[in-house]
């Protein structure tokens, strides 16, 4: 039995090492998110600098990219990068670049794009909307057929058609999910992601 399992050990150790390096890079945000934390010791967690709200949001955006599935025909999937975009007023400053530098999703390098028009967002996998966004209805309509994951900390964002809304619970950043909006855009949210959301708006099923 031991000889049969032996060939698996190097690959398993390599995977653990990669997870550990990635988690440390993201300030151990895996504690709040979904990535297994077994590779990080309690001492390392205790010594990690407390991240700001927008560092946490940046880490969430990256992890959403790891878990959400986009349709193959999505415009963003026709490019060689994984694009996380910010529309309008940018609360992140350089936080997105410093947090996401060197990261990849599905083998594609993560790039940050800043947009001034919603019409340009079709090439984005994830679109972060400023809380100051005025025409939310028009913005969402502009990307309705593009399978773009929309995220914001705007009040009532998920109730108004946005897909993921950041909220603060005490000093922790959490999120709500509008699964109905996500499914209309043909995005697939795994159960692991739904379980850690504070609330999930699900589409009505026949007979309900």
Phi, psi and omega in degrees: 000317182295320180292329179291325182277340187305316182299338181283340189297313181301316181294322179294318178296322179295320179295317178299318180297319180294317178301314183299315180297317181294320181293317178299325180295329182259032175054036177059031178296350178298337177299322181271340187255228192235347184288137178304135186257007186299337183280353183249127179282161181298326180296319179294321179296316182295328183274349182295137178295140181292120184284157176283169179303319184279338169293320177296315179299319179298319178295320176300313182304316179298315182289328172302318178299329180286333188252321181288145178248128178262147177294148182300331183274359179301137180307321181296330181283356178271001180255171181264013181229164172254110189262122171252118188246152176238126180253128176079213182304130187254109180277352187276334188055235182266006185298319181299313181298316183290328180282323188260359182304127177081359182277156177226151173231124183053037178080358180260137177294139178280129177237150179252129178235140177246127188243155175247346181230136179296331182296341181270002189273358182297335182274005181263140169282315181235134177240116176267124183256135177294147176296342180272002180300125186272310185263072182295318181300315180293323179296314180294324179294326183293336182243019188302325185256016188253359180056050178259130177282117182262134184222141178196161170255018177297135177304136178062020183302311182293331179282342181258012174112351175289158187270316179229127179244124173285139175223158177256127172244100188068240178252018181249138175272122177236187181208152173251154181235133170259091184292331179298314179295320180297316182292328176296332178264010175065030174266143182250122178255119180290160182298328179301322181286319181295326183293331183263359175286148178285335178204146178228121174269112184261150178292149177291136178261154179307132179092353182269000000 
